[in-house]
Amino acid sequence: MIFSEKSNDKNTDLIKVAALLIHAAKIDENYSDQEEKIINKTLLELGAKRENLENIMINAKKIEDNANQILDFTREIKNMNQENKIKIVESLWQIIYSNQEADMYETGLMRKLAGLLYIDNKTMGDIKERIKKENT
């Protein structure tokens, strides 16, 4: 199990992950159905139950709408194991490249997240290039 054994804690963590992914999807002011599919797929891969997805997404959208900074989303994520952080970073790049291009706001967000999530530049660059090739 990716998150703590307590169901409420797990859902809280998944809501924070979803809020970060939604934030990345909305940063270019073009939140698409394709991006929401990527978010849902990521949540399922991180251990969300299909029957909880709608509730997780509703709560994540509320949190993202009211958040002042991305630190609100990254506190729990930075303490995850490296494998889970990599999965989230892959999903972030998939969201960004779902429209075949990354704008300056999206790339700026990813630079900030690399530091906040303790992902080294080489790993971040390798993931970016792989996802970019898959989506162009």
N, C-alpha and C positions, 0 to 999 in steps of 0.2 A: 504494500500500500504506500502511496506516495506521500500522503499527509498523515497527520496524527490519527489515531484510531477513533477518536471521538467524532461522531458524525457532524456535529455542529461546527467543530473546529475545521474539519475537512471542507465543509461547504463554505465556511468563511474564507479559507485560503483559496478555494476555487473561485469564489466571487472576486477576490482581489486580482487573481490571474486574469479572469474575464474582463475586469475593469481596465487593466493595463492593455489587453488586446483590443478592446473597444476604443480606448484612447488612441492607440496607434492607427486603427481603422478610420477614426474620425478626424485625424490631424490634417488630412488633405481635403477635408470638407466633402468627402465623397464616400460615405459609408454604404457599402453595397451588400447585396445578398450573398455574393461570393465570399466576401470577408466574414460575414456572419457564419457561413458554413465552415470556414477555416477555424473560427473561434470554437464552434460547437464540437468539431472533430478533435481539437486540441484538448478541450475539457474532458471529453470521453477518454482520450488517451491518458490523461492525468488522473483518471479514476472517478470522474463524475458518473452518476447513474443517469441513464437516459430520462427517467421520469423526473429527475430534479433539474434538468437543463433549463427549462423555461423559467423556473423560479430563480436559478443562479443568474441567468441573463437579465431578468427584470431587476434584481438587486444590484447587479454589476452596473447596469446602465444608470441607475439612481446614484450610485457611488461615483461613477465617472462624471456625471453631470454636475455633482456638487464638490468635486475634488479641486483643491487649489494647486496641487503639484503632484508630479509622478511619484514622489516619495511615499505618498499615501498608498500606492499600489505595490511598491517594491520591497517594503520592509520584510514581509514574509517570504517573498520569492528569493531574496538574496541568501536566505538561510537554507534553501533547498539544496539537495545534492546536485552535483555538476550535471548529471544526466538530465535531470528535470529542467534545470536552467537552460541547457542547450535546446531542449524540446521547445521551450517557450520562446527562445530567441529564433529558432527556425520558424516557428509560427508567426512571429512578428515580421520576419522578412517575407514570408509567404503572403501575409496581408499587404505589406507594402508593395510587393511586386505582382499582386493579383491584377493590377491594371498596367502591367509591363514597364512601369517606371517608378523611380523614387524621387520625390521632390526634396527641396532643401529642409523642410520641416521634418520630414520622415527620417532623413539621414541624420539630422541634428538630434532627434529623439534617440536614435539607435546609438549614437556616440555617447550620449548621457547614460543610457541604460547599460552600456558596456562597463562603465565605471561603477555604477550603482549595484550591478549584479555580479561584479568581479569576474567578468569575462575578458580574457586578454584580446588584444587587437588582432592577432593572427587568427585565433579561433573565430572571432566575429567576422573578419574579412573572408575567411574560408566558407563560412556558412552563407554569407551574403552572396558570394560569387556562385556557389552551388545552386542556391534558390533562384538567383537571377537567370542562370542558364536554363533551369527547369521551366521558367515562366516567360521566356522570350523566344 
